[in-house]
Amino acid sequence: MISKTRYWFLLTFVILVYVAGMFVTLLENDSAQFAVMAMRMVQENDFLSLFKGPEEYLDKPHMHYWLAAISFKLFGINEWAYRIPGILSTLLGAYSCYGLGKLLYNRATGKLAALVFMTAQTIMLSTMDVRTDAVLTGFTIFAIWHLVAFIEHHKLQSIILGAFGAGIAFSTKGQIAILVIGFPILCHLAYTRKWLSLVNWRVLVALVIFAITITPMLYAYYHQFDLHPEKVIRGKDHRSGIFFIFWEQSFERLSGEGVGKNSSDFFFFFHTFLWVFLPWTLLGIAAYWTRLKKLYQLKFKYDPTTEFLTVGGITLIFIIISFAQFKLPHYLNITMPLFSILTASYLFKMYETGSQKTKKIFLGLQYFILAIVFIAVLLLCLFVFKLQTTLSFVLLGILLAVIVYFCLKKEDYAIRVFTIGIYTSLLLNAILNLHFYPSLLKYQGGSNMAKIVAEQEIPVEDIYKVSPMYTWALDFYNKRPVAMASLQDLREKSDVWIYVTNDELLKLDEEGFTWDKRYVVDQFRITRLQAKFMDPAKRKNIVDKMYLVHIN
């Protein structure tokens, strides 16, 4: 559909944007929190136990933290080392989209699917703000690809790789991995009527491989929880880690027990999809609707030119996760590979047999999305956080010139739809990773205070906090979790530093503490942006302060 030269140019550009995001300061809460949890594994030489601050962590399995810890061992404790496993998992996911797209359709569709996946907004974001979903997404689609390959060709290698991928995914986030893998596979089996593929001795081999793969995670849970029934976790004792991961975890997520409730809106993920799959959202909706319409016309009878794996898997996953009482946008990441393959197939068919009218409509829609992104970029660069250097303006101008060139280039409309979509994603995320996030992170108190600690050579072991507030960024960049101390404990210490909020500083003053040195940084919950914060004239009115004071 597009030339090999252009494809590799676009792929290289996407990877460069990923690399730019590797060096952005870690964001609180999740990225910095998970990095601290992995850091503690390395520093304490304990790879069997997970801790979230002072509390034992029974929520997600160990794989993401193990991979980050291995990266820390190899490359040192820093933000880019933390992100390496997530980015590699994303690249694995992209290659798996190519493999499954090629298997279900053709090589050209697979190639398109890989780039659509890599440039979906939530996937771009997940390579900078790395959470467990990056590893989960990469290995679930890897498992689906190889399990489908086994159903089609019955090769032992395929089912071994599929079982291994499923094991890694399960060891990353638990039962949701089995659902995300199982639903598309069941849809494929039901549509193709290839149930006899399961009546095969190789399936037993797959079960053994899966069991072996998840054994380290199960042993870690057994070691931390099952051997210690006296531990009280989220208000309960006698918590079995193995029982939790095989049974309790998903029910707690669905009910909100333990993790809490933040949304009972059944349609949360439907409207969230509108931005997480940008710039492919409208194409994705059209692809989904067109496929459902065709399957309905076929009365779901098998047609070798049609597949049900993607649309069926997407539908079932959406239904299940929509019932959860605790929802976050990145939970949709697991559906992005399926949406990418479905959208790529729609794009390729549009290129081959689509009418000029259809192509023009979608080209107009892509121009509209590009225009919205262009306006957003200008606001970010000229209003929210103004560009400061001539080089920044030159680079922005070059990128815009390249986009204008491909907008005006005379070629098939379907090719322009795809190319403009890629450049829309690149424009937005290059600005986010190189300009917006670095500017935004000047308002993350913990990471900025850590710079002061390093510059002033303040001993990190002498820094305390007086409340149970989490200090993930400060913990990570100090390479040491901040210890908590009561006011009574502090009265018995001398030559120590206290990290406090404005209210806590006033409390110290009321309690008679005095200090001879004080450092202050801006603090704002940067993952919860507000319109007032984005307005430079109003920003100072809602930005808080964090203090580091030396008690003499």
Beta strands, then each sheet from edge to edge (+ up, - down):
strand 1: 51-52
strand 2: 55-56
strand 3: 463-465
strand 4: 483-484
strand 5: 496-501
strand 6: 515-523
strand 7: 544-551
sheet 1: 1+ 2-
sheet 2: 4+ 3+ 5+ 7- 6+
end
